[in-house]
Amino acid sequence: MADAGQSRLKRLFAPTDMTQGEPWKKIVIFTIPMLIGNIAQQLYNTVDSIVVGKFVGDNALAAVGSASPILNLLLVLFIGISVGSSVMVSQYFGAKEREELSKTIGCCITLTAIASIIIMVIGSLIVRPLLEILNTPESIIDWCTSYLTILFVGIAGVAYYNIFCGVLRGLGDSVSALVYLLIATVINIVLDVWFVAGLGMGVAGVALATAIAQFVSAALCFLKLMKMTEYFDVQKRYLKPTKHHSLTMIRLGLPSGLTQAIFSMAMIIVQSLTNSFGEMLIAANVIIMRVDGFAMMPNFSFGTTMTTFAGQNVGARQFDRVSKGAKQGTLIAMATSGVITAVILVFGKYLMGIFTDTKELVDLSVYMMRILAVGYIAMAVTQSLSGVMRGAGDTMTPMWISMLTTVGVRVPIAYGISYLTRTPELPYGRQECVFISLLLSWLIGALLTWIFYMRGGWKKKIVAK
């Protein structure tokens, strides 16, 4: 019995071959631990918001939220490396190419170290000037600065955790990343309460707790990878990046990195508009984005799963299986998002009340969140089918769609509605412009993604030949 239990446990933490078995079962089994992990990771930001909102105040809550778009903007290098390495790992794993897999993993470790140093230096230098350019209110700018500076100094932990998780998921192992993230989440929550409520460190304490917890999760992921020698080799010579693997990783990852950069820039531009409405809408936006983070988790999880599923099956040249899995995975993702949308509409008031005791702030947050609710079903389509295209090696098409919907749809509509609804009583227009524009960008993005997926150009972008 003991041997059987150990065998089951070993299989649970082993890479998953997604080229065999019923596609929807493989997709669901792989997604569940990753979804739990993504929810746990979202708890990092959510607990930060709850702790500062309850123990410091609504302005501190606004400070943490205002800092997020800037942080995301400077994380684009890691997003690019993570996406590129995940696609390459999944395809080489599916094609059973051990040498190429070893070189890919070694390359991403070195590139992440270089990117961490760049972001640590640049991020720390530009934080305050950038916050001033964005018209961040004087009441919260000092808090924003300290929060971001601490996170940028400790950026290596965040970077390596996300990169190593990308590698593990590319190998089909979503359980190990979950376990390590749950451990780190508990550490983060404990340190949040201790640093803020116990030691009175305020917003800086929240940032320090997050940085420490991310270092722990990164270290655990690294130790796991070092033990997986049956699938790839761990030797010093593989840490030297080759031109081919570096350029391929950049080619695959750059579009996703640019997508996130453009998205973050648009967020910053819209954040500037949000800031003009004052601290109340800033704080409401923080609450909404925290709830939004949980609502989006299934979509992001299914999207990442579809990348791994498509990558392994494309590497194994099973295109019919890719198409079947894409259809099944997208339908399951849409159904899941439908349930979440219903929960938001029915229980929104209670969800918002977790973050603040201010009734006016809760009511404003609920009203704005209801504008977005139906968009989560559209995002299920976008994330799932974009994941398939990325897994096949086509990272450009999702980038162009995201650029168009973010820059060409969201920003102009947000500022357009703001301008057209200005009155003497509302000098900056109606606050709804921020969320109506986001909803429309989601709906148009889903339609475009479906069209380009059906055209099938993604089938010609394979990495593993």
Buried (B, 14 or more C-beta within 10 A) or exposed (E): EEEEEEEEEEEEBBBBBBBEEEBBEBBBBBBBBBBBBBBBBBBBBBBBBBBBBBBBBBBBBBBBBBBBBBBBBBBBBBBBBBBBBBBBBBBBBBBEBBEBBBBBBBBBBBBBBEBBEEBBEEBBEBBBEBBEEBEBBEEBBBBBBBBBBBBBBBBBBBBBBBBBBBBBBBBBBBBBBBBBBBBBBBBBBEBBBEBBBEEEBBBBBBBBBBBBBBBBBBBBBBEBBEEBEEBBBBEEEBBEBEEEBBEBBBBBBBBBBBBBBBBBBBBBBBBBBBBBBEBBBBBBBBBBBBBBBBBBBBBBBBBBBBBBBBBBBBBBEBBEBBBBBBBBBBBBBBEBBBEBBEBBEEEBEEBBBBBBEBEEBBEBBBBBBBBBBBBBBBBBBBBBBBBBBBBBBBBBBBBBBBBBBBBEBBBEBBBEBBEEBEEEEEEBBBBBBBBBBBBBBBBBBBEBBBEBBEEEEBBEBBBBE
